[in-house]
Amino acid sequence: MRNVFLLIFGWGAFIYAGMVALYFLARALWGTDDGQAVPEVDNDTVRPETSA
């Protein structure tokens, strides 16, 4: 019976560690706040350089 409890605890810790890893992966890939976002460039304000 002790083996069953250890197995359940082991799987629980394994799943929890995987969820924590996925949380940090998602924050690294998609965790951009509005203050960190690069503003979009308006095509009307971008002018080619004519001093060449």
C-alpha beads as a LAMMPS data file, in Angstrom:
LAMMPS data file: protein, C-alpha beads

52 atoms
51 bonds

1 atom types
1 bond types

-500.0 500.0 xlo xhi
-500.0 500.0 ylo yhi
-500.0 500.0 zlo zhi

Masses

1 110.0

Atoms # bond

1 1 1 0.000 0.000 0.000
2 1 1 2.917 2.318 0.654
3 1 1 4.055 1.836 -2.952
4 1 1 0.709 3.068 -4.251
5 1 1 0.933 6.275 -2.208
6 1 1 4.502 6.828 -3.345
7 1 1 3.452 6.273 -6.947
8 1 1 0.579 8.766 -6.638
9 1 1 2.849 11.317 -4.966
10 1 1 5.539 10.804 -7.618
11 1 1 3.123 11.296 -10.501
12 1 1 1.663 14.357 -8.812
13 1 1 5.105 15.919 -8.388
14 1 1 5.981 15.051 -11.993
15 1 1 2.803 16.655 -13.363
16 1 1 3.251 19.709 -11.129
17 1 1 6.831 20.197 -12.313
18 1 1 5.674 19.938 -15.923
19 1 1 2.982 22.554 -15.386
20 1 1 5.485 24.911 -13.758
21 1 1 7.866 24.404 -16.689
22 1 1 5.074 25.142 -19.171
23 1 1 4.158 28.283 -17.224
24 1 1 7.690 29.658 -17.493
25 1 1 7.934 28.626 -21.139
26 1 1 4.699 30.453 -21.942
27 1 1 5.874 33.554 -20.051
28 1 1 9.140 33.521 -21.995
29 1 1 7.431 33.162 -25.362
30 1 1 4.197 35.126 -24.991
31 1 1 4.638 37.211 -21.846
32 1 1 4.787 40.609 -23.513
33 1 1 2.914 43.348 -21.669
34 1 1 1.615 46.512 -23.293
35 1 1 4.525 48.477 -21.868
36 1 1 7.053 46.078 -23.383
37 1 1 5.464 45.825 -26.810
38 1 1 7.166 47.500 -29.746
39 1 1 4.848 50.155 -31.183
40 1 1 3.708 49.511 -34.718
41 1 1 5.219 51.749 -37.348
42 1 1 2.755 53.809 -39.337
43 1 1 3.508 53.573 -43.060
44 1 1 2.682 57.269 -43.593
45 1 1 5.399 58.462 -41.212
46 1 1 8.189 56.317 -42.647
47 1 1 10.015 58.164 -45.410
48 1 1 12.880 56.805 -47.493
49 1 1 16.217 58.534 -47.118
50 1 1 16.743 60.937 -50.054
51 1 1 20.192 62.321 -49.227
52 1 1 22.073 59.721 -51.271

Bonds

1 1 1 2
2 1 2 3
3 1 3 4
4 1 4 5
5 1 5 6
6 1 6 7
7 1 7 8
8 1 8 9
9 1 9 10
10 1 10 11
11 1 11 12
12 1 12 13
13 1 13 14
14 1 14 15
15 1 15 16
16 1 16 17
17 1 17 18
18 1 18 19
19 1 19 20
20 1 20 21
21 1 21 22
22 1 22 23
23 1 23 24
24 1 24 25
25 1 25 26
26 1 26 27
27 1 27 28
28 1 28 29
29 1 29 30
30 1 30 31
31 1 31 32
32 1 32 33
33 1 33 34
34 1 34 35
35 1 35 36
36 1 36 37
37 1 37 38
38 1 38 39
39 1 39 40
40 1 40 41
41 1 41 42
42 1 42 43
43 1 43 44
44 1 44 45
45 1 45 46
46 1 46 47
47 1 47 48
48 1 48 49
49 1 49 50
50 1 50 51
51 1 51 52
